[in-house]
C-alpha cells in the first residue's frame, strides 16, 4: 500500500446491521490514513442510514437496476484504479458488481465463508478465523493492508434535527424506556405478539414506559397492532413514523431495546443502548449485539438440538436455524429473566 494516501473502495450493500458493522472498520482506516477519502458502494437503505459519514464518498447502487446500474456506477467512480477494493459481501449480485470496480488488490473473504463464485472476483483473502463475531470478521479486512482493528467505535452521523425529533416524541418524566422493535427482515426470526405483550406489561408494571418502533411494512404494522391489542397497559406507538436517520436517535432514548436478530439491534448497540436480543434462529455469539450480550436470550443450542439433531457446537459457524416455530423456544419467562438481569445491573 502507498505510505500516505491509498485509494480505497469498500463494497457492502446490506443489511442494515452489517453496514453498521462496517463503520468501525471505516474509523480504523481513517485513523491510519487520515488524508484518504474512502469510497463506499452501498445500497439505498444503508445510504439513508449513514449519509453524511465524515470522510466517506458514497456510491449508491439500486439493487433493482441490474447490470445497467452496475455500468452506471462504474461511470461515477474516480478515474483509474483503486489501490484496494474491500469486497465484504459474498452474494452473487455483489460479486458481479465488484467486477465493475477497478482495483489493483481485490480483498475478499476466506474460503470457508466464500460462496456464489466469490473467489473468482478477488485476488486476496482475509484470515480464516471461525468463531468470531460478524463485526470482527468485517474488521479483519484491514489486516491485508497492514492494519489491526484494535478499537471499535461508531459515529453514525445522526444529525441534530434527528435528535430533536426523537426528544419530541415523549416527555422525559424519569421513567426508563423499554423499546420494542418486533420484526426482523427474516420472518422466522420473529417472536410472537402475545409474548411481546406479556413482557411489555411486565415492564410497565415495574414503572417503565413502553415504546414500539419499526418500519412501514405491512408485517411490522400488523405485528405491532397485535402487540398493542394484547397489552393491558398503554404503549407509545411510533411504528412507521421515523426515518432511518431518526432511528438511531430514537433508539438512543431507550434504556433497553427488545428485538430479534435485526438491524435495529445493531444500530441500538452502536448508539450505546443495551439490547435484550431474542435468539434461537441465529447464534448471538456471532450476530448478537457486539458490545454487550448479557441481556440476550440464547436458545440457539436448543434449536440446534431440536431441528438439526446436534448441539450448536457441532454446527458450522454461522449456521442459521430458520425453521417454522423455532422462536417458540424463546419463552416469556426467558425474556422477563433477561429484563430483570438488566434491572438488577441498573438500579434506578
Secondary structure, 3 states (H helix, E strand, C coil): CCCCCCCEEEECCCCHHHHHHHHHHHHHHHHHCCCCCEEEEECHHHHHHHCCCCCEEEEECCHHHHHHHHHHHHHHCCCCCEEEEEECCCCHHHHHHHCCCCEEEEEECCHHHCCCCHHHHCCEECCCCCCCCHHHHHHHHHHHHCCCCCCCCCCCCCCHHHHHHHHCCCCCCCCCEEEEECCCCCHHHCCCHHHHHHHHHHHHHCCCEEEEECCCCHHHHHHHHHHHHHCCCCCEECCCCCCHHHHHHHHHCCCEEEEECCHHHHHHHHCCCEEEEEECCCCHHHHCCCCCCCCCEECHHHHHHHHHCCCHHHCCCCCCCCCCCHHHHCCHHHHHHHHHHHHHHCCC
